[in-house]
Amino acid sequence: MGTLYYGDSGTPIGIEDRALAHLKIAITTKLRRAESFTLSWQHPEDEPRGRSTIWLHPSISLRFVFDDPESPELSRDWVEELMRSANSTGGIILIEEHIDPGHLVGSQPEHVAG
């Protein structure tokens, strides 16, 4: 479980490492362009039910902390979905990754014996 620290808030935001790695790309892309936006997510099952939203602005400090020392292989489709939501009026909505086996690196189509 990774952690996102935003501004002076003493409350860390726990986000699974793989999701955080993808969010990092979308967030830093927007902030490099000096664009402000929101980030919304549903609370994990171990927290009280609900959802949260924060306002991200280039002047507010941001730190990504990953538990896993290795960077995961990124899904271009997931990053693109996050960027599409980042460019909408609702801001980035943390969605789960939708895995298409045909788009995985190194995947081979299965042959059906006939």
C-alpha positions as CSV (number, residue, x, y, z in Angstrom):
1,M,0.0,0.0,0.0
2,G,1.5,3.3,-1.1
3,T,0.9,6.7,0.4
4,L,0.1,10.1,-1.0
5,Y,1.0,13.1,1.2
6,Y,-0.6,16.4,0.1
7,G,0.2,19.8,1.5
8,D,0.5,20.3,5.3
9,S,-2.2,17.7,6.0
10,G,-1.0,15.2,8.6
11,T,-3.5,12.6,7.1
12,P,-1.8,10.3,4.6
13,I,-3.9,8.9,1.8
14,G,-3.4,5.2,1.4
15,I,-3.5,4.0,-2.3
16,E,-2.4,0.6,-3.6
17,D,1.1,0.9,-5.1
18,R,0.1,0.0,-8.7
19,A,-2.8,2.5,-8.7
20,L,-0.5,5.2,-7.1
21,A,2.1,4.7,-9.9
22,H,-0.5,5.3,-12.5
23,L,-2.0,8.3,-10.6
24,K,1.5,9.8,-10.3
25,I,1.8,10.0,-14.1
26,A,-1.6,11.6,-14.5
27,I,-1.1,14.0,-11.6
28,T,2.4,15.2,-12.5
29,T,1.4,15.7,-16.1
30,K,-1.4,18.0,-15.1
31,L,0.8,19.9,-12.5
32,R,3.6,20.3,-15.0
33,R,1.1,22.2,-17.1
34,A,0.3,24.4,-14.1
35,E,-3.3,23.0,-14.1
36,S,-5.4,22.7,-11.0
37,F,-7.9,19.9,-10.7
38,T,-9.6,17.5,-8.2
39,L,-8.8,13.9,-7.3
40,S,-11.6,11.7,-6.0
41,W,-11.6,8.1,-4.7
42,Q,-13.8,5.7,-2.8
43,H,-12.6,4.8,0.7
44,P,-11.0,1.4,1.0
45,E,-12.9,-1.4,2.8
46,D,-10.8,-1.0,6.0
47,E,-12.0,2.7,6.4
48,P,-15.5,4.1,7.1
49,R,-17.7,3.9,4.0
50,G,-17.6,6.9,1.7
51,R,-15.5,8.9,-0.8
52,S,-13.1,11.8,-0.7
53,T,-12.0,14.6,-3.0
54,I,-9.0,16.8,-2.7
55,W,-8.1,19.9,-4.8
56,L,-4.6,19.6,-6.4
57,H,-2.7,22.8,-7.2
58,P,0.9,23.2,-8.5
59,S,1.9,25.3,-5.5
60,I,1.0,22.7,-2.9
61,S,3.6,20.1,-2.0
62,L,2.9,16.5,-3.0
63,R,4.8,13.3,-2.2
64,F,4.3,9.8,-3.4
65,V,5.6,7.0,-1.2
66,F,5.6,3.4,-2.5
67,D,6.0,0.3,-0.4
68,D,7.4,-1.7,-3.3
69,P,10.9,-0.6,-4.2
70,E,10.4,-1.7,-7.8
71,S,8.3,0.4,-10.3
72,P,5.5,-1.6,-11.8
73,E,5.0,-1.9,-15.5
74,L,2.5,0.8,-16.4
75,S,-0.7,0.3,-18.5
76,R,-1.0,2.9,-21.2
77,D,-4.8,2.3,-21.3
78,W,-5.1,3.0,-17.5
79,V,-3.0,6.2,-17.7
80,E,-5.1,7.4,-20.6
81,E,-8.3,6.7,-18.7
82,L,-7.0,8.7,-15.8
83,M,-5.9,11.5,-18.0
84,R,-9.3,11.7,-19.7
85,S,-11.0,12.0,-16.3
86,A,-8.3,14.6,-15.3
87,N,-9.4,16.7,-18.3
88,S,-13.1,16.5,-17.4
89,T,-15.0,18.9,-15.1
90,G,-15.1,16.2,-12.4
91,G,-11.3,15.9,-12.2
92,I,-9.4,12.6,-11.8
93,I,-11.5,9.8,-10.5
94,L,-9.4,6.9,-9.2
95,I,-10.8,3.9,-11.1
96,E,-9.8,0.3,-11.0
97,E,-7.6,-1.0,-13.8
98,H,-9.4,-2.8,-16.6
99,I,-7.1,-5.5,-17.8
100,D,-7.4,-6.6,-21.4
101,P,-5.3,-9.8,-21.8
102,G,-4.7,-8.9,-25.5
103,H,-2.9,-5.7,-24.5
104,L,-0.5,-7.2,-21.9
105,V,3.1,-7.1,-22.9
106,G,4.4,-10.5,-23.9
107,S,0.9,-12.0,-24.1
108,Q,0.2,-14.5,-26.8
109,P,-3.2,-15.3,-28.2
110,E,-4.5,-18.7,-26.9
111,H,-4.9,-21.4,-29.6
112,V,-7.9,-23.6,-29.3
113,A,-7.3,-27.2,-30.1
114,G,-9.7,-28.5,-32.7
